[in-house]
Amino acid sequence: MPAISPADAISPAIQRTKIFLFRPFSLGTYLKLCLVAALTEGSSGGGNFNFSSWGNHSHSRQSFAWPNMPVHVTPLTIAAGLAMIALVMLLGFWIAWLITRLRFAYFHCLIHNIKFIRPGWRLYREPATRFFWLNVVVGLCFLVCLLLALLPFAAGFIGLYHTLQSGGRPNVGAIFALILPMIPIILLFALAGIAVNIVLRDFMLPHYALENATAGQAWSAVWARIRFEKGGFFVYALLRVLLPIVASIGIVVVLIIPAILCIIVGAVVVVALHAALGSGPAGIFIAVSVGIVAFVVAMAVFIAVFGPVYTWTRQYALLFYGNRYQPLGDILYPPPPPIAIPAPVMP
């Protein structure tokens, strides 16, 4: 099977997306597939954590001072906080595992052009679980490397913190001198994270699913292909990142005016209901109900609009790598059945 270029795989991926989502078309099935695509492709597996604190220097070090609400740190409070953190982490791991299994199930749907999630969900339970733990290990190693790279800046931030705690004013020049050297490091790790994500999801996952390969076997096979065709894989990664962004921006530009109109209409409806029903229990119930309905409708529209973009992204990855990985290519492009040659008729 000849390997197609990254640019040549764009149009076939669009055609496969149309066939998969719209032929035949069923609204319920369409929304289901788009939801799975949004969960598996739109989820990044990361999170943003914002830490804030309130300080009152008149209190002792054994308490944190919230405004008008001093909270004393006791062993019971520490135990409850640790238990809450452990519970959140377990919930996060469980959700990530479910999304990983959904990713394998959607892979099964796309390569076989079927619209049922359950067969792939059951078929790939074991390789999906191993792939999930591979992602956990890679994520932890990535986090450790990032912390080690940022460790030299810790002393500067600690000094800045002590300056603020002592009531001093921070030096703007010192802050910029501390932050600016971090920007190239953060950008480098962001690019590395994108590259690792593409290698795991687009290239190693098919080996796990189709061969039940181990991490070492999958990586060896992928690395051999990357070394043989560095330019093609680099262009693919570039298009793989940029094209969905361009498509999403185009969708937002097209839908921005209808979205603003819908928001205005919704606000008018809420104000009218509040004026008619007042602030009593009935008014509150109606307002909450309208808000819930509006949120559900907005999420359904988002999934319906961006689901094809996420599905195309996965189709594009399958077509590109399927032309370089024969077991996947044989499924995407099944060979034609052999032509039966009739036996010669003896006179």
C-alpha positions in Angstrom: 0.0 0.0 0.0 1.6 3.3 -1.1 2.0 5.9 1.7 -0.1 9.0 1.1 1.2 12.4 2.1 -0.3 14.3 5.1 -2.0 16.8 2.6 -3.5 14.0 0.5 -5.1 12.4 3.6 -7.2 15.5 4.3 -9.9 15.1 1.7 -10.4 11.3 2.2 -10.8 12.0 6.0 -13.6 14.5 5.2 -15.3 11.9 3.0 -15.1 9.2 5.6 -16.4 11.6 8.2 -19.5 12.4 6.0 -20.2 8.8 5.4 -19.7 7.8 9.1 -21.9 10.6 10.6 -24.5 11.3 7.9 -25.1 8.1 5.8 -27.7 7.2 6.9 -28.5 10.1 9.2 -30.2 9.7 12.6 -30.2 12.7 14.9 -29.9 10.5 18.1 -27.1 8.5 16.7 -25.4 11.6 15.3 -25.5 13.3 18.7 -24.3 10.1 20.4 -21.3 9.8 18.1 -20.5 13.5 18.3 -20.6 13.3 22.1 -18.2 10.4 22.2 -15.9 12.2 19.7 -16.0 15.4 21.9 -15.2 13.3 25.1 -12.3 11.4 23.5 -10.8 14.0 21.3 -11.7 17.2 23.1 -10.5 16.0 26.5 -6.8 16.9 27.1 -6.4 15.0 30.4 -5.0 18.1 32.1 -6.3 20.7 34.5 -5.7 24.2 35.8 -5.4 24.6 39.5 -5.7 28.0 41.0 -4.4 28.5 44.5 -5.4 31.4 46.7 -4.9 32.3 50.3 -5.9 34.9 52.8 -3.4 36.1 55.4 -3.8 37.8 58.7 -0.5 38.4 60.4 -2.1 38.8 63.8 -3.0 35.1 63.9 -0.6 32.4 64.8 1.0 30.0 62.3 -1.5 27.3 63.3 -4.5 28.9 61.7 -5.5 30.4 58.3 -7.4 33.6 58.5 -10.4 33.8 56.2 -12.3 37.1 56.3 -14.2 37.1 59.6 -13.9 33.3 59.7 -10.8 31.9 61.4 -10.3 28.2 60.6 -7.9 26.4 62.9 -5.9 23.5 61.4 -6.4 20.4 63.5 -5.4 16.8 62.8 -9.1 16.1 61.9 -9.1 19.0 59.4 -5.9 17.7 57.8 -7.3 14.2 57.6 -10.5 15.4 56.0 -8.5 17.5 53.5 -6.3 14.6 52.6 -9.3 12.3 52.2 -11.0 14.9 50.0 -7.9 15.1 47.8 -7.6 11.3 47.6 -11.3 11.1 46.6 -10.9 13.8 43.9 -7.9 12.0 42.5 -9.6 8.6 42.4 -12.6 10.2 40.7 -10.3 11.8 38.2 -8.5 8.5 37.5 -11.8 6.7 37.0 -13.1 9.3 34.6 -9.8 9.2 32.7 -10.0 5.4 32.5 -13.6 5.6 31.1 -12.5 8.2 28.5 -9.6 5.9 27.5 -12.0 3.0 27.0 -14.3 5.2 25.0 -11.3 6.2 22.8 -10.7 2.6 22.0 -14.4 2.0 21.3 -14.6 5.0 19.0 -11.5 3.7 17.2 -13.3 0.5 16.6 -16.3 2.3 15.3 -14.3 4.4 12.9 -12.1 1.7 11.4 -15.1 -0.6 10.8 -17.5 2.2 10.0 -20.1 1.0 12.5 -22.1 3.2 14.9 -22.3 1.0 18.0 -20.1 1.8 20.9 -20.7 -1.4 23.0 -18.7 -3.9 20.8 -15.5 -1.9 21.0 -16.1 -1.1 24.7 -16.1 -4.8 25.5 -13.5 -5.9 23.0 -10.7 -3.6 24.1 -11.0 -3.6 27.8 -7.6 -5.1 28.6 -5.5 -3.1 26.1 -7.4 0.1 27.0 -6.5 -0.5 30.6 -2.8 -1.0 29.9 -2.9 2.0 27.6 -4.4 4.1 30.4 -1.6 3.2 32.8 0.9 4.0 30.1 -0.6 7.4 29.9 -0.4 7.8 33.6 3.3 6.9 33.7 4.1 9.2 30.8 2.1 12.0 32.5 3.9 11.6 35.8 7.3 11.5 34.1 6.4 14.6 32.1 5.3 16.4 35.3 8.6 15.4 37.1 10.6 16.7 34.2 8.7 20.0 34.2 9.2 20.5 37.9 12.9 19.8 37.6 13.2 22.3 34.8 11.4 24.9 36.9 13.2 24.1 40.1 16.0 26.7 39.6 13.3 29.4 39.7 11.9 28.3 43.0 14.3 30.4 45.1 13.3 33.6 43.3 9.6 32.9 43.9 10.2 32.1 47.5 12.1 35.4 48.0 9.2 37.2 46.2 6.7 35.6 48.6 8.7 36.6 51.7 8.9 40.1 50.4 5.1 40.3 50.0 4.6 38.7 53.4 6.8 41.3 55.1 4.8 44.1 53.6 7.4 45.1 51.0 6.5 46.1 47.4 7.6 43.7 44.7 10.1 45.0 42.1 8.5 44.8 38.7 11.8 44.4 37.0 12.7 41.5 39.3 9.4 39.8 38.5 9.9 40.1 34.8 13.5 38.9 35.2 12.1 35.9 37.0 9.2 35.1 34.6 10.7 35.8 31.2 13.3 32.9 31.3 10.4 30.6 32.2 8.4 31.3 29.0 10.7 29.4 26.6 10.8 26.4 29.0 7.0 26.4 29.3 6.6 26.7 25.5 9.1 23.9 24.9 7.2 21.6 27.3 3.9 22.5 25.7 5.2 21.5 22.3 6.7 18.3 23.8 3.3 17.6 25.4 1.5 18.0 22.0 4.1 15.7 20.3 3.8 13.0 23.0 0.0 13.2 22.9 0.0 12.7 19.1 2.4 9.7 19.3 0.3 8.1 22.0 -3.2 8.6 20.6 -2.5 8.5 16.8 0.3 6.0 16.5 0.7 3.8 19.5 -3.0 3.2 20.2 -3.6 1.2 17.0 -0.8 -1.2 18.0 -2.4 -1.7 21.4 -5.8 -2.3 19.8 -5.0 -4.4 16.8 -1.9 -6.4 18.1 -2.4 -6.2 21.9 1.2 -4.8 21.8 3.1 -3.8 24.9 4.4 -0.3 25.3 7.9 -1.2 24.2 6.6 -3.1 21.1 4.3 -0.2 20.1 7.0 2.4 20.6 9.6 0.5 18.7 7.2 0.1 15.7 6.2 3.8 15.8 9.8 5.0 16.2 11.0 3.0 13.2 8.4 4.6 11.0 9.1 8.1 12.3 12.8 7.7 11.7 12.2 6.5 8.1 9.9 9.4 7.3 10.7 12.3 9.6 9.4 15.0 7.2 6.1 13.4 6.6 5.4 12.8 10.3 6.4 16.4 11.1 4.0 17.8 8.5 1.3 15.5 9.7 1.7 16.7 13.3 1.6 20.4 12.1 -1.6 19.8 10.1 -3.1 17.7 12.8 -2.8 20.6 15.3 -3.5 23.6 13.0 -6.4 22.3 10.8 -8.8 21.6 13.7 -8.0 25.0 15.2 -8.7 26.7 11.9 -12.0 24.8 11.5 -13.1 25.7 15.0 -12.3 29.4 14.4 -14.3 29.3 11.2 -17.3 27.7 13.1 -17.1 30.3 15.8 -17.0 33.2 13.3 -20.1 31.8 11.5 -22.1 31.2 14.7 -21.1 34.2 16.7 -24.0 36.4 15.6 -26.7 33.6 16.0 -25.2 32.9 19.5 -25.5 36.5 20.5 -29.1 36.7 19.3 -30.0 33.5 21.2 -28.4 35.0 24.4 -30.4 38.2 24.0 -33.6 36.3 23.4 -32.9 34.1 26.5 -32.2 37.1 28.6 -35.4 38.8 27.5 -37.4 35.6 28.3 -35.8 35.4 31.8 -36.5 39.0 32.6 -40.1 38.7 31.4 -40.7 35.6 33.5 -39.2 37.3 36.5 -41.4 40.3 36.0 -44.5 38.2 35.6 -43.9 35.7 38.4 -41.8 37.8 40.8 -39.2 36.4 43.1 -41.3 33.8 44.8 -40.8 30.0 44.7 -42.6 29.7 41.4 -40.4 32.4 39.8 -37.3 30.8 41.1 -38.3 27.4 39.9 -39.2 28.7 36.4 -35.9 30.6 36.2 -33.8 27.6 37.2 -35.7 25.4 34.8 -35.2 27.8 31.9 -31.5 28.0 32.8 -31.1 24.2 32.8 -32.9 23.9 29.5 -30.8 26.6 28.0 -27.6 24.9 29.2 -28.6 21.5 27.8 -29.5 23.1 24.5 -26.2 25.0 24.3 -24.3 21.8 25.1 -26.2 19.9 22.4 -25.5 22.6 19.9 -21.8 22.6 20.8 -21.6 18.8 20.5 -23.5 18.8 17.2 -21.4 21.6 15.7 -17.9 20.5 16.9 -18.4 16.7 16.8 -17.6 16.5 13.1 -14.4 18.4 13.7 -13.3 15.9 16.4 -14.4 12.9 14.2 -12.4 14.3 11.2 -9.4 14.6 13.5 -9.5 10.9 14.3 -10.3 9.9 10.7 -7.3 11.9 9.5 -5.0 10.2 12.0 -6.3 6.8 11.0 -5.9 7.4 7.3 -2.4 8.8 7.6 -1.0 6.1 9.9 -3.1 3.4 8.2 -1.1 3.9 5.0 2.1 3.2 7.0 0.8 0.4 9.3 -0.5 -2.5 7.3 -2.8 -4.2 9.9 -4.7 -0.9 10.2 -4.6 -0.2 6.4 -6.0 -3.6 5.6 -9.1 -2.8 7.7 -9.5 0.7 6.3 -8.9 -0.5 2.8 -9.9 -4.1 2.6 -8.4 -6.0 -0.4 -10.9 -6.8 -3.1 -12.2 -10.4 -3.1 -10.3 -12.7 -5.5 -11.8 -13.0 -8.9 -12.9 -16.6 -9.6 -11.5 -17.8 -12.9 -13.8 -20.3 -14.5 -12.3 -23.7 -15.3 -11.8 -24.3 -19.0 -14.6 -26.4 -20.5 -13.4 -29.5 -22.2 -14.9 -30.2 -25.6 
